[in-house]
C-alpha cells in the first residue's frame, strides 16, 4: 500500500483570458426540465480536472468548438436553474445563456501541480490550461444536480469524441419525470438510512480544532488479494466478495478506530449504488442523478469488535437490498428527511472504479491523470490507479491526529508471510 500526501507544493501563476459564453452550435429545445428529488438534494458544485501530456497550437480552438457541438445534445447545461410555483428547482431551458469558458496558460511544468488526483482551490480555479512543458489540462465545474458520476464521464467522453471528429457514441436522455415521488410517499425500505447519529464521541470538537488533511492510499492488486482472503477466511459469513466490498469494510473500520469513537457511538457506512440497471425497464442512458445510498448502521463497538468477514457481510446485504422498491422509497425519503443526514461518525463512500475516465481523448492522447476538488469531511473516494487499473486509490480527509493513526492502521494490513495471530493483532 503506497501513501501519497495530496497537497500542492507550489502555487501556479497563469495568464487568464476574458471569460466567454459558449452556446450550443444549433437551435435547442426550450421549456422547463423537471429535476427529481435526487437532483434537488445535490445542488452543489463539483470540480474535475483531466491532464494530458501534449497539445498543439489548435488545442483550445478544437476543445471550444467541440464544446459548442456537444451542448446541442446536452442543452440543459446551457440553461439556468430556477424555481417553479411549488418552490422546487427546475432547469429553465428558455434562458440559453451558454456555459462559461476560460482559457489560461502557465509557463511552469505541469509537474508543479503535485498530485493531480486531489487538487487544492488554487489549481481548481485554472480551467482549460496550457503549460510551458506542452501539457494541458481541461477542468470543469458543474452543479451536481445536473449530472451524477456516470453522466459526467459520459459527457466528457462525448465532448472528446466530437473533438476527435467522431460521432458521439451515447445520446443522453433528459426526461427525468420517471423518478417522480409517489403520492402518498412510501418510505418503508430506506428510512433507517436517514437516521442521524448523535455525536457522543466529541468528533465535532476534533474536526473544528484540528487541521484537516487529505491523503490517498494505494492498494495494489497483491494487497487487495490478501485483503479479500482475510475477509473471507472463516467461510461462515461469506465465501466471496469484491475488491470494493473488502476495501470498504477495511476503511470503515479503520476510520472508526482512528477517530477513537466510543463503543456506543452509532457509525454509519453509506455508499452509492447506480440503479439504472435495476429499474423496469432499465434506464442506461439516463443523464440525471441515478444513484441511491445503500447503508450499514451499527455501533462502533460492534463494528470494531466483529471479524472483518462480518463487516463484509453487512455491506453485501446492504447492496442486495437495493431494488426498484428501495429506489422509490429512497426518493420519497428525500422529501421527508433533511438532506444532511451524514454525521461525523458516518462515512460516505463513493466509488469511481467502474468509470472509464482514463479513456478521455480530445485528440492528443488519453488523459494522464484525473483530479477532483476537496472532498466533504465525511466522504471517501475510491479511484482506479493508473490506466492499467493496477489497484485502487483511496482518498479521504481527516483531522491530522486521526489521519496519522489511520495511516498506521492501514499499514498493518498483513503480508502473505504473516501468521493468523499477527493478523488478529491488526484487528482490521
Secondary structure, 3 states (H helix, E strand, C coil): CEEEECCCCCCCCEEECCCEEECCCCCCCCCEEECCHHHHCCCCEEEEEEEECCCCCCHHHHHHHHHHHHHHHCHHHHCEEEECCCCCEEEECCCCCCEEECEEEECCCHHHHCCCCECCHHHHCCCEEEECCCCEEEEEEEECCCCCHHHHHHHHHHHHHHHCCCCCCCCCECCCHHHCCCCCCCCCCCHHHHCCCCCCCCHHHHHHHCCEEEEEEEECHHHHHHHHHHHCCCCCCCCCCCHHHHHHHHHHHHHHHHCCCCCCCEEEEEEEEECHHHCCCCCCCECCCCEEEEEEEEEHHHHHHCCHHHHHHHHHHHHHCCCHHHHHHHHHHHHHCCCCCCCCCEEEEEECCCCCHHHCECCCCECCEEEECCCCCCEEEEEECCCCCCCEEEEEEEEHHHHHHHHHHHCCCCCCCCCHHHHHHHCC
